[in-house]
Amino acid sequence: MKTTFCFILLLLAFITYSQSWTAAQLDAANTAKYIKSLTESEKAAIQYINLARLYPQLFIRNELNSYNGAAGFHENLQRSGYKKSLLKELKSRKPVGALQFDKTMYVSAKCYAKESGNAGWIGHKRRSCSYGYLAECCSYGVSTGKDIAMQWLIDDGVPGVMHRVNCLNADYSMIGIAVNKHKTYRNCAVADFR
């Protein structure tokens, strides 16, 4: 009986260990860790996007399989085929380089997060903020870095999954991200890429 119990404990420990990121993997993805102007949520969003870029198959096991959506978004995600399409894409995807923080992209993202958040707008139509990025993602209603990144990667209901395309695009190497309060959706996040 004791032997069986010990074996079960070892098996559970192995399963738990095998389903987590190594310190080296987390560090490789955490390219914005020393950027003082970013919030923890902004840094975490970059890290989660980079984990999907650097380790697509491990991202399925360590993040996607157990992700059920942010509060308020759970039911939509359970009925959606978009999570399954991300899973299918990541299964065959080759790793690409991690995105690095870019101050110009950060200033651009921060301007639009503030502009759209204060006005309660959604979408990508800037009024006073300049364009200078190659691609952009906007997120609404979630505030943690993981939920922001997962909203873009799953891209539920977005035709052509363009946020996912932007996040995983090997042609982009730089990112700036900003989170702001939003008049209508409580929170918004903007990521600009080049």
Secondary structure as GFF3:
##gff-version 3
##sequence-region A 1 194
A	DSSP	alpha_helix	2	18	.	.	.	ID=ss1
A	DSSP	alpha_helix	23	29	.	.	.	ID=ss2
A	DSSP	alpha_helix	40	54	.	.	.	ID=ss3
A	DSSP	alpha_helix	56	59	.	.	.	ID=ss4
A	DSSP	pi_helix	60	64	.	.	.	ID=ss5
A	DSSP	alpha_helix	74	79	.	.	.	ID=ss6
A	DSSP	alpha_helix	82	92	.	.	.	ID=ss7
A	DSSP	beta_strand	100	101	.	.	.	ID=ss8
A	DSSP	alpha_helix	103	119	.	.	.	ID=ss9
A	DSSP	beta_strand	135	140	.	.	.	ID=ss10
A	DSSP	alpha_helix	145	154	.	.	.	ID=ss11
A	DSSP	three_ten_helix	159	161	.	.	.	ID=ss12
A	DSSP	alpha_helix	162	168	.	.	.	ID=ss13
A	DSSP	beta_strand	174	182	.	.	.	ID=ss14
A	DSSP	beta_strand	186	193	.	.	.	ID=ss15
###
